[in-house]
Amino acid sequence: MNCRRARASMEAHLMNDLHPKLAEQLERHLQTCPSCRADYEELQRLVEALRRVFALKRQSA
Ligand SMILES: [Zn+2]
């Protein structure tokens, strides 16, 4: 997997929406590519923050 493919797959992976084979390739790429790993971690933080916001909204509704 190359960087462009990895970056395109990150979002789906964070939503648990990536084909298992692709997820495996992505994980392997992230282990060997510090630049993509940094991007992935940033995206992960963003998704977690969004999930917290939605969870809070559900609680207060
Ligand atoms: Zn990369």
N, CA, C, O and the ligand as a Tripos MOL2 file, in Angstrom:
@<TRIPOS>MOLECULE
protein
  245   243    62     0     0
PROTEIN
NO_CHARGES

@<TRIPOS>ATOM
      1 N           0.8470   -1.2080    0.0000 N.3       1 MET1
      2 CA          0.0000    0.0000    0.0000 C.3       1 MET1
      3 C           0.8770    1.2510    0.0000 C.2       1 MET1
      4 O           1.8710    1.3220    0.7230 O.2       1 MET1
      5 N           0.5030    2.2330   -0.8130 N.am      2 ASN2
      6 CA          1.2770    3.4680   -0.8100 C.3       2 ASN2
      7 C           0.5810    4.5280    0.0500 C.2       2 ASN2
      8 O          -0.5260    4.3100    0.5420 O.2       2 ASN2
      9 N           1.2370    5.6640    0.2230 N.am      3 CYS3
     10 CA          0.7330    6.6870    1.1350 C.3       3 CYS3
     11 C          -0.6240    7.2240    0.6890 C.2       3 CYS3
     12 O          -1.4950    7.4850    1.5180 O.2       3 CYS3
     13 N          -0.8000    7.3880   -0.6100 N.am      4 ARG4
     14 CA         -2.0560    7.9650   -1.0850 C.3       4 ARG4
     15 C          -3.2180    7.0260   -0.7680 C.2       4 ARG4
     16 O          -4.2850    7.4570   -0.3300 O.2       4 ARG4
     17 N          -2.9900    5.7540   -0.9980 N.am      5 ARG5
     18 CA         -4.0070    4.7380   -0.7090 C.3       5 ARG5
     19 C          -4.2630    4.6700    0.8000 C.2       5 ARG5
     20 O          -5.4070    4.5510    1.2380 O.2       5 ARG5
     21 N          -3.2090    4.7440    1.5700 N.am      6 ALA6
     22 CA         -3.3460    4.6730    3.0270 C.3       6 ALA6
     23 C          -4.1970    5.8290    3.5320 C.2       6 ALA6
     24 O          -5.1050    5.6390    4.3410 O.2       6 ALA6
     25 N          -3.8950    7.0220    3.0470 N.am      7 ARG7
     26 CA         -4.6410    8.1900    3.5030 C.3       7 ARG7
     27 C          -6.1040    8.1180    3.0950 C.2       7 ARG7
     28 O          -6.9830    8.5710    3.8280 O.2       7 ARG7
     29 N          -6.3640    7.5470    1.9240 N.am      8 ALA8
     30 CA         -7.7450    7.4230    1.4580 C.3       8 ALA8
     31 C          -8.5170    6.3910    2.2750 C.2       8 ALA8
     32 O          -9.7450    6.4500    2.3410 O.2       8 ALA8
     33 N          -7.8100    5.4430    2.8990 N.am      9 SER9
     34 CA         -8.4770    4.3650    3.6330 C.3       9 SER9
     35 C          -8.6710    4.6770    5.1100 C.2       9 SER9
     36 O          -9.4540    4.0140    5.7920 O.2       9 SER9
     37 N          -7.9530    5.6920    5.6090 N.am     10 MET10
     38 CA         -7.9540    5.9640    7.0490 C.3      10 MET10
     39 C          -9.3470    6.2230    7.6130 C.2      10 MET10
     40 O          -9.7250    5.6780    8.6500 O.2      10 MET10
     41 N         -10.0970    7.0610    6.9110 N.am     11 GLU11
     42 CA        -11.3960    7.4550    7.4290 C.3      11 GLU11
     43 C         -12.3160    6.2400    7.5600 C.2      11 GLU11
     44 O         -12.9770    6.0590    8.5820 O.2      11 GLU11
     45 N         -12.3500    5.4130    6.5170 N.am     12 ALA12
     46 CA        -13.1870    4.2170    6.5490 C.3      12 ALA12
     47 C         -12.7360    3.2890    7.6740 C.2      12 ALA12
     48 O         -13.5600    2.6620    8.3390 O.2      12 ALA12
     49 N         -11.4420    3.2100    7.8780 N.am     13 HIS13
     50 CA        -10.9190    2.3360    8.9210 C.3      13 HIS13
     51 C         -11.3760    2.8190   10.2960 C.2      13 HIS13
     52 O         -11.7520    2.0120   11.1460 O.2      13 HIS13
     53 N         -11.3430    4.1100   10.5120 N.am     14 LEU14
     54 CA        -11.7630    4.6560   11.8020 C.3      14 LEU14
     55 C         -13.2590    4.4390   12.0350 C.2      14 LEU14
     56 O         -13.7080    4.3620   13.1790 O.2      14 LEU14
     57 N         -14.0230    4.3420   10.9550 N.am     15 MET15
     58 CA        -15.4590    4.0860   11.0850 C.3      15 MET15
     59 C         -15.7460    2.5810   11.0650 C.2      15 MET15
     60 O         -16.9030    2.1700   10.9780 O.2      15 MET15
     61 N         -14.7050    1.7710   11.1450 N.am     16 ASN16
     62 CA        -14.8370    0.3100   11.0650 C.3      16 ASN16
     63 C         -15.5590   -0.1060    9.7960 C.2      16 ASN16
     64 O         -16.3860   -1.0170    9.8030 O.2      16 ASN16
     65 N         -15.2360    0.5680    8.7190 N.am     17 ASP17
     66 CA        -15.9580    0.3740    7.4750 C.3      17 ASP17
     67 C         -15.0150   -0.0510    6.3590 C.2      17 ASP17
     68 O         -15.3340    0.0620    5.1750 O.2      17 ASP17
     69 N         -13.8510   -0.5400    6.7600 N.am     18 LEU18
     70 CA        -12.8490   -0.9000    5.7580 C.3      18 LEU18
     71 C         -12.7960   -2.4210    5.6400 C.2      18 LEU18
     72 O         -12.8960   -3.1380    6.6360 O.2      18 LEU18
     73 N         -12.6390   -2.8960    4.4160 N.am     19 HIS19
     74 CA        -12.4920   -4.3350    4.1920 C.3      19 HIS19
     75 C         -11.3190   -4.8550    5.0270 C.2      19 HIS19
     76 O         -10.2560   -4.2340    5.0610 O.2      19 HIS19
     77 N         -11.5120   -6.0030    5.7050 N.am     20 PRO20
     78 CA        -10.4720   -6.5180    6.6030 C.3      20 PRO20
     79 C          -9.1070   -6.6380    5.9470 C.2      20 PRO20
     80 O          -8.0820   -6.4010    6.5860 O.2      20 PRO20
     81 N          -9.0920   -7.0050    4.6770 N.am     21 LYS21
     82 CA         -7.8110   -7.1410    3.9900 C.3      21 LYS21
     83 C          -7.1330   -5.7890    3.8300 C.2      21 LYS21
     84 O          -5.9220   -5.6550    4.0080 O.2      21 LYS21
     85 N          -7.9470   -4.7820    3.4880 N.am     22 LEU22
     86 CA         -7.4010   -3.4260    3.3520 C.3      22 LEU22
     87 C          -6.9700   -2.8880    4.7040 C.2      22 LEU22
     88 O          -5.9480   -2.2100    4.8140 O.2      22 LEU22
     89 N          -7.7520   -3.1920    5.7320 N.am     23 ALA23
     90 CA         -7.4080   -2.7320    7.0730 C.3      23 ALA23
     91 C          -6.0560   -3.2890    7.4870 C.2      23 ALA23
     92 O          -5.2480   -2.5950    8.1040 O.2      23 ALA23
     93 N          -5.8210   -4.5360    7.1440 N.am     24 GLU24
     94 CA         -4.5490   -5.1610    7.4740 C.3      24 GLU24
     95 C          -3.4000   -4.4700    6.7440 C.2      24 GLU24
     96 O          -2.3430   -4.2080    7.3190 O.2      24 GLU24
     97 N          -3.6360   -4.1780    5.4530 N.am     25 GLN25
     98 CA         -2.6010   -3.4860    4.6810 C.3      25 GLN25
     99 C          -2.3470   -2.0910    5.2300 C.2      25 GLN25
    100 O          -1.2100   -1.6220    5.2750 O.2      25 GLN25
    101 N          -3.4240   -1.4360    5.6450 N.am     26 LEU26
    102 CA         -3.2850   -0.0930    6.1960 C.3      26 LEU26
    103 C          -2.4900   -0.1410    7.5000 C.2      26 LEU26
    104 O          -1.5710    0.6520    7.7030 O.2      26 LEU26
    105 N          -2.8490   -1.0780    8.3850 N.am     27 GLU27
    106 CA         -2.1270   -1.2020    9.6530 C.3      27 GLU27
    107 C          -0.6380   -1.4260    9.3980 C.2      27 GLU27
    108 O           0.2180   -0.8520   10.0710 O.2      27 GLU27
    109 N          -0.3530   -2.2680    8.4170 N.am     28 ARG28
    110 CA          1.0460   -2.5560    8.1180 C.3      28 ARG28
    111 C           1.7540   -1.3080    7.6020 C.2      28 ARG28
    112 O           2.9060   -1.0520    7.9530 O.2      28 ARG28
    113 N           1.0680   -0.5370    6.7740 N.am     29 HIS29
    114 CA          1.6670    0.6850    6.2550 C.3      29 HIS29
    115 C           1.9190    1.6740    7.3880 C.2      29 HIS29
    116 O           2.9520    2.3430    7.4300 O.2      29 HIS29
    117 N           0.9550    1.7540    8.3060 N.am     30 LEU30
    118 CA          1.0990    2.7160    9.4060 C.3      30 LEU30
    119 C           2.2960    2.3740   10.2870 C.2      30 LEU30
    120 O           2.9250    3.2570   10.8690 O.2      30 LEU30
    121 N           2.6040    1.0740   10.3760 N.am     31 GLN31
    122 CA          3.7400    0.6660   11.1980 C.3      31 GLN31
    123 C           5.0650    1.0640   10.5740 C.2      31 GLN31
    124 O           6.0670    1.2140   11.2730 O.2      31 GLN31
    125 N           5.0710    1.2350    9.2600 N.am     32 THR32
    126 CA          6.3310    1.5060    8.5850 C.3      32 THR32
    127 C           6.4340    2.9420    8.0990 C.2      32 THR32
    128 O           7.4830    3.3480    7.5990 O.2      32 THR32
    129 N           5.3590    3.7230    8.2360 N.am     33 CYS33
    130 CA          5.3520    5.0700    7.6680 C.3      33 CYS33
    131 C           4.9760    6.0920    8.7390 C.2      33 CYS33
    132 O           3.7920    6.3100    8.9940 O.2      33 CYS33
    133 N           5.9700    6.7210    9.3660 N.am     34 PRO34
    134 CA          5.7110    7.6740   10.4580 C.3      34 PRO34
    135 C           4.8250    8.8260   10.0290 C.2      34 PRO34
    136 O           4.0520    9.3430   10.8340 O.2      34 PRO34
    137 N           4.9230    9.2340    8.7830 N.am     35 SER35
    138 CA          4.1550   10.3720    8.2980 C.3      35 SER35
    139 C           2.6670   10.0360    8.2590 C.2      35 SER35
    140 O           1.8420   10.8330    8.7060 O.2      35 SER35
    141 N           2.3200    8.8730    7.7310 N.am     36 CYS36
    142 CA          0.9190    8.4510    7.7040 C.3      36 CYS36
    143 C           0.4300    8.1460    9.1150 C.2      36 CYS36
    144 O          -0.7260    8.4090    9.4440 O.2      36 CYS36
    145 N           1.3020    7.5940    9.9450 N.am     37 ARG37
    146 CA          0.8980    7.2630   11.3120 C.3      37 ARG37
    147 C           0.5110    8.5430   12.0550 C.2      37 ARG37
    148 O          -0.4790    8.5620   12.7850 O.2      37 ARG37
    149 N           1.2790    9.5950   11.8720 N.am     38 ALA38
    150 CA          0.9710   10.8670   12.5200 C.3      38 ALA38
    151 C          -0.3730   11.3980   12.0420 C.2      38 ALA38
    152 O          -1.1740   11.8870   12.8390 O.2      38 ALA38
    153 N          -0.6170   11.3010   10.7420 N.am     39 ASP39
    154 CA         -1.9020   11.7370   10.1900 C.3      39 ASP39
    155 C          -3.0400   10.9030   10.7500 C.2      39 ASP39
    156 O          -4.1010   11.4230   11.0960 O.2      39 ASP39
    157 N          -2.8000    9.5910   10.8330 N.am     40 TYR40
    158 CA         -3.8360    8.6850   11.3200 C.3      40 TYR40
    159 C          -4.1780    8.9950   12.7750 C.2      40 TYR40
    160 O          -5.3490    9.0050   13.1550 O.2      40 TYR40
    161 N          -3.1520    9.2480   13.5850 N.am     41 GLU41
    162 CA         -3.3970    9.5370   14.9970 C.3      41 GLU41
    163 C          -4.1730   10.8320   15.1620 C.2      41 GLU41
    164 O          -5.0240   10.9480   16.0440 O.2      41 GLU41
    165 N          -3.8800   11.8030   14.3120 N.am     42 GLU42
    166 CA         -4.6050   13.0670   14.3760 C.3      42 GLU42
    167 C          -6.0730   12.8560   14.0030 C.2      42 GLU42
    168 O          -6.9760   13.3820   14.6530 O.2      42 GLU42
    169 N          -6.2880   12.0750   12.9450 N.am     43 LEU43
    170 CA         -7.6510   11.7800   12.5030 C.3      43 LEU43
    171 C          -8.4080   11.0030   13.5810 C.2      43 LEU43
    172 O          -9.5990   11.2200   13.8050 O.2      43 LEU43
    173 N          -7.6940   10.1010   14.2370 N.am     44 GLN44
    174 CA         -8.2890    9.2970   15.2940 C.3      44 GLN44
    175 C          -8.7580   10.1890   16.4430 C.2      44 GLN44
    176 O          -9.8560   10.0150   16.9710 O.2      44 GLN44
    177 N          -7.9170   11.1390   16.8180 N.am     45 ARG45
    178 CA         -8.3060   12.0680   17.8870 C.3      45 ARG45
    179 C          -9.5520   12.8540   17.5050 C.2      45 ARG45
    180 O         -10.4450   13.0730   18.3230 O.2      45 ARG45
    181 N          -9.5930   13.2750   16.2400 N.am     46 LEU46
    182 CA        -10.7310   14.0510   15.7490 C.3      46 LEU46
    183 C         -12.0150   13.2200   15.8130 C.2      46 LEU46
    184 O         -13.0520   13.7000   16.2710 O.2      46 LEU46
    185 N         -11.9330   11.9800   15.3530 N.am     47 VAL47
    186 CA        -13.1110   11.1050   15.3510 C.3      47 VAL47
    187 C         -13.5700   10.8450   16.7840 C.2      47 VAL47
    188 O         -14.7710   10.8250   17.0550 O.2      47 VAL47
    189 N         -12.6220   10.6470   17.7050 N.am     48 GLU48
    190 CA        -12.9910   10.4060   19.1000 C.3      48 GLU48
    191 C         -13.6570   11.6350   19.7070 C.2      48 GLU48
    192 O         -14.6190   11.5160   20.4650 O.2      48 GLU48
    193 N         -13.1440   12.8110   19.3720 N.am     49 ALA49
    194 CA        -13.7450   14.0440   19.8690 C.3      49 ALA49
    195 C         -15.1630   14.1890   19.3460 C.2      49 ALA49
    196 O         -16.0680   14.5760   20.0850 O.2      49 ALA49
    197 N         -15.3550   13.8780   18.0690 N.am     50 LEU50
    198 CA        -16.7020   13.9640   17.4790 C.3      50 LEU50
    199 C         -17.6460   12.9710   18.1450 C.2      50 LEU50
    200 O         -18.8050   13.2860   18.4140 O.2      50 LEU50
    201 N         -17.1370   11.7630   18.4080 N.am     51 ARG51
    202 CA        -17.9840   10.7480   19.0500 C.3      51 ARG51
    203 C         -18.4210   11.2230   20.4240 C.2      51 ARG51
    204 O         -19.5650   11.0060   20.8250 O.2      51 ARG51
    205 N         -17.5090   11.8750   21.1530 N.am     52 ARG52
    206 CA        -17.8690   12.3930   22.4790 C.3      52 ARG52
    207 C         -18.9550   13.4460   22.3670 C.2      52 ARG52
    208 O         -19.8950   13.4590   23.1610 O.2      52 ARG52
    209 N         -18.8330   14.3290   21.3870 N.am     53 VAL53
    210 CA        -19.8350   15.3780   21.1940 C.3      53 VAL53
    211 C         -21.1930   14.7560   20.9270 C.2      53 VAL53
    212 O         -22.1950   15.1680   21.5120 O.2      53 VAL53
    213 N         -21.2330   13.7470   20.0290 N.am     54 PHE54
    214 CA        -22.5130   13.1180   19.7100 C.3      54 PHE54
    215 C         -23.0650   12.3710   20.9110 C.2      54 PHE54
    216 O         -24.2780   12.3580   21.1220 O.2      54 PHE54
    217 N         -22.1990   11.7470   21.7020 N.am     55 ALA55
    218 CA        -22.6460   11.0140   22.8820 C.3      55 ALA55
    219 C         -23.2610   11.9900   23.8830 C.2      55 ALA55
    220 O         -24.2910   11.6890   24.4850 O.2      55 ALA55
    221 N         -22.6390   13.1570   24.0650 N.am     56 LEU56
    222 CA        -23.1680   14.1660   24.9800 C.3      56 LEU56
    223 C         -24.5170   14.6630   24.4980 C.2      56 LEU56
    224 O         -25.4390   14.8690   25.2880 O.2      56 LEU56
    225 N         -24.6190   14.8530   23.1830 N.am     57 LYS57
    226 CA        -25.8970   15.3490   22.6280 C.3      57 LYS57
    227 C         -27.0110   14.3460   22.8870 C.2      57 LYS57
    228 O         -28.1380   14.7140   23.2190 O.2      57 LYS57
    229 N         -26.6680   13.0570   22.7290 N.am     58 ARG58
    230 CA        -27.6840   12.0280   22.9520 C.3      58 ARG58
    231 C         -28.1210   12.0190   24.4120 C.2      58 ARG58
    232 O         -29.3020   11.8370   24.7070 O.2      58 ARG58
    233 N         -27.1770   12.2160   25.3210 N.am     59 GLN59
    234 CA        -27.5170   12.2020   26.7510 C.3      59 GLN59
    235 C         -28.4240   13.3500   27.1490 C.2      59 GLN59
    236 O         -29.3170   13.1860   27.9800 O.2      59 GLN59
    237 N         -28.1930   14.5180   26.5510 N.am     60 SER60
    238 CA        -28.9570   15.6760   26.9720 C.3      60 SER60
    239 C         -30.3010   15.7510   26.2570 C.2      60 SER60
    240 O         -31.1650   16.5310   26.6570 O.2      60 SER60
    241 N         -30.4900   14.9590   25.2120 N.am     61 ALA61
    242 CA        -31.7330   15.0240   24.4470 C.3      61 ALA61
    243 C         -32.8740   14.2740   25.1550 C.2      61 ALA61
    244 O         -33.9930   14.2300   24.6450 O.2      61 ALA61
    245 ZN          2.6070    6.5450    4.2110 Zn       62 ZN62
@<TRIPOS>BOND
     1     1     2 1
     2     2     3 1
     3     3     4 2
     4     3     5 am
     5     5     6 1
     6     6     7 1
     7     7     8 2
     8     7     9 am
     9     9    10 1
    10    10    11 1
    11    11    12 2
    12    11    13 am
    13    13    14 1
    14    14    15 1
    15    15    16 2
    16    15    17 am
    17    17    18 1
    18    18    19 1
    19    19    20 2
    20    19    21 am
    21    21    22 1
    22    22    23 1
    23    23    24 2
    24    23    25 am
    25    25    26 1
    26    26    27 1
    27    27    28 2
    28    27    29 am
    29    29    30 1
    30    30    31 1
    31    31    32 2
    32    31    33 am
    33    33    34 1
    34    34    35 1
    35    35    36 2
    36    35    37 am
    37    37    38 1
    38    38    39 1
    39    39    40 2
    40    39    41 am
    41    41    42 1
    42    42    43 1
    43    43    44 2
    44    43    45 am
    45    45    46 1
    46    46    47 1
    47    47    48 2
    48    47    49 am
    49    49    50 1
    50    50    51 1
    51    51    52 2
    52    51    53 am
    53    53    54 1
    54    54    55 1
    55    55    56 2
    56    55    57 am
    57    57    58 1
    58    58    59 1
    59    59    60 2
    60    59    61 am
    61    61    62 1
    62    62    63 1
    63    63    64 2
    64    63    65 am
    65    65    66 1
    66    66    67 1
    67    67    68 2
    68    67    69 am
    69    69    70 1
    70    70    71 1
    71    71    72 2
    72    71    73 am
    73    73    74 1
    74    74    75 1
    75    75    76 2
    76    75    77 am
    77    77    78 1
    78    78    79 1
    79    79    80 2
    80    79    81 am
    81    81    82 1
    82    82    83 1
    83    83    84 2
    84    83    85 am
    85    85    86 1
    86    86    87 1
    87    87    88 2
    88    87    89 am
    89    89    90 1
    90    90    91 1
    91    91    92 2
    92    91    93 am
    93    93    94 1
    94    94    95 1
    95    95    96 2
    96    95    97 am
    97    97    98 1
    98    98    99 1
    99    99   100 2
   100    99   101 am
   101   101   102 1
   102   102   103 1
   103   103   104 2
   104   103   105 am
   105   105   106 1
   106   106   107 1
   107   107   108 2
   108   107   109 am
   109   109   110 1
   110   110   111 1
   111   111   112 2
   112   111   113 am
   113   113   114 1
   114   114   115 1
   115   115   116 2
   116   115   117 am
   117   117   118 1
   118   118   119 1
   119   119   120 2
   120   119   121 am
   121   121   122 1
   122   122   123 1
   123   123   124 2
   124   123   125 am
   125   125   126 1
   126   126   127 1
   127   127   128 2
   128   127   129 am
   129   129   130 1
   130   130   131 1
   131   131   132 2
   132   131   133 am
   133   133   134 1
   134   134   135 1
   135   135   136 2
   136   135   137 am
   137   137   138 1
   138   138   139 1
   139   139   140 2
   140   139   141 am
   141   141   142 1
   142   142   143 1
   143   143   144 2
   144   143   145 am
   145   145   146 1
   146   146   147 1
   147   147   148 2
   148   147   149 am
   149   149   150 1
   150   150   151 1
   151   151   152 2
   152   151   153 am
   153   153   154 1
   154   154   155 1
   155   155   156 2
   156   155   157 am
   157   157   158 1
   158   158   159 1
   159   159   160 2
   160   159   161 am
   161   161   162 1
   162   162   163 1
   163   163   164 2
   164   163   165 am
   165   165   166 1
   166   166   167 1
   167   167   168 2
   168   167   169 am
   169   169   170 1
   170   170   171 1
   171   171   172 2
   172   171   173 am
   173   173   174 1
   174   174   175 1
   175   175   176 2
   176   175   177 am
   177   177   178 1
   178   178   179 1
   179   179   180 2
   180   179   181 am
   181   181   182 1
   182   182   183 1
   183   183   184 2
   184   183   185 am
   185   185   186 1
   186   186   187 1
   187   187   188 2
   188   187   189 am
   189   189   190 1
   190   190   191 1
   191   191   192 2
   192   191   193 am
   193   193   194 1
   194   194   195 1
   195   195   196 2
   196   195   197 am
   197   197   198 1
   198   198   199 1
   199   199   200 2
   200   199   201 am
   201   201   202 1
   202   202   203 1
   203   203   204 2
   204   203   205 am
   205   205   206 1
   206   206   207 1
   207   207   208 2
   208   207   209 am
   209   209   210 1
   210   210   211 1
   211   211   212 2
   212   211   213 am
   213   213   214 1
   214   214   215 1
   215   215   216 2
   216   215   217 am
   217   217   218 1
   218   218   219 1
   219   219   220 2
   220   219   221 am
   221   221   222 1
   222   222   223 1
   223   223   224 2
   224   223   225 am
   225   225   226 1
   226   226   227 1
   227   227   228 2
   228   227   229 am
   229   229   230 1
   230   230   231 1
   231   231   232 2
   232   231   233 am
   233   233   234 1
   234   234   235 1
   235   235   236 2
   236   235   237 am
   237   237   238 1
   238   238   239 1
   239   239   240 2
   240   239   241 am
   241   241   242 1
   242   242   243 1
   243   243   244 2
@<TRIPOS>SUBSTRUCTURE
     1 MET1         2 RESIDUE 1 A MET
     2 ASN2         6 RESIDUE 1 A ASN
     3 CYS3        10 RESIDUE 1 A CYS
     4 ARG4        14 RESIDUE 1 A ARG
     5 ARG5        18 RESIDUE 1 A ARG
     6 ALA6        22 RESIDUE 1 A ALA
     7 ARG7        26 RESIDUE 1 A ARG
     8 ALA8        30 RESIDUE 1 A ALA
     9 SER9        34 RESIDUE 1 A SER
    10 MET10       38 RESIDUE 1 A MET
    11 GLU11       42 RESIDUE 1 A GLU
    12 ALA12       46 RESIDUE 1 A ALA
    13 HIS13       50 RESIDUE 1 A HIS
    14 LEU14       54 RESIDUE 1 A LEU
    15 MET15       58 RESIDUE 1 A MET
    16 ASN16       62 RESIDUE 1 A ASN
    17 ASP17       66 RESIDUE 1 A ASP
    18 LEU18       70 RESIDUE 1 A LEU
    19 HIS19       74 RESIDUE 1 A HIS
    20 PRO20       78 RESIDUE 1 A PRO
    21 LYS21       82 RESIDUE 1 A LYS
    22 LEU22       86 RESIDUE 1 A LEU
    23 ALA23       90 RESIDUE 1 A ALA
    24 GLU24       94 RESIDUE 1 A GLU
    25 GLN25       98 RESIDUE 1 A GLN
    26 LEU26      102 RESIDUE 1 A LEU
    27 GLU27      106 RESIDUE 1 A GLU
    28 ARG28      110 RESIDUE 1 A ARG
    29 HIS29      114 RESIDUE 1 A HIS
    30 LEU30      118 RESIDUE 1 A LEU
    31 GLN31      122 RESIDUE 1 A GLN
    32 THR32      126 RESIDUE 1 A THR
    33 CYS33      130 RESIDUE 1 A CYS
    34 PRO34      134 RESIDUE 1 A PRO
    35 SER35      138 RESIDUE 1 A SER
    36 CYS36      142 RESIDUE 1 A CYS
    37 ARG37      146 RESIDUE 1 A ARG
    38 ALA38      150 RESIDUE 1 A ALA
    39 ASP39      154 RESIDUE 1 A ASP
    40 TYR40      158 RESIDUE 1 A TYR
    41 GLU41      162 RESIDUE 1 A GLU
    42 GLU42      166 RESIDUE 1 A GLU
    43 LEU43      170 RESIDUE 1 A LEU
    44 GLN44      174 RESIDUE 1 A GLN
    45 ARG45      178 RESIDUE 1 A ARG
    46 LEU46      182 RESIDUE 1 A LEU
    47 VAL47      186 RESIDUE 1 A VAL
    48 GLU48      190 RESIDUE 1 A GLU
    49 ALA49      194 RESIDUE 1 A ALA
    50 LEU50      198 RESIDUE 1 A LEU
    51 ARG51      202 RESIDUE 1 A ARG
    52 ARG52      206 RESIDUE 1 A ARG
    53 VAL53      210 RESIDUE 1 A VAL
    54 PHE54      214 RESIDUE 1 A PHE
    55 ALA55      218 RESIDUE 1 A ALA
    56 LEU56      222 RESIDUE 1 A LEU
    57 LYS57      226 RESIDUE 1 A LYS
    58 ARG58      230 RESIDUE 1 A ARG
    59 GLN59      234 RESIDUE 1 A GLN
    60 SER60      238 RESIDUE 1 A SER
    61 ALA61      242 RESIDUE 1 A ALA
    62 ZN62       245 GROUP 0 **** ****
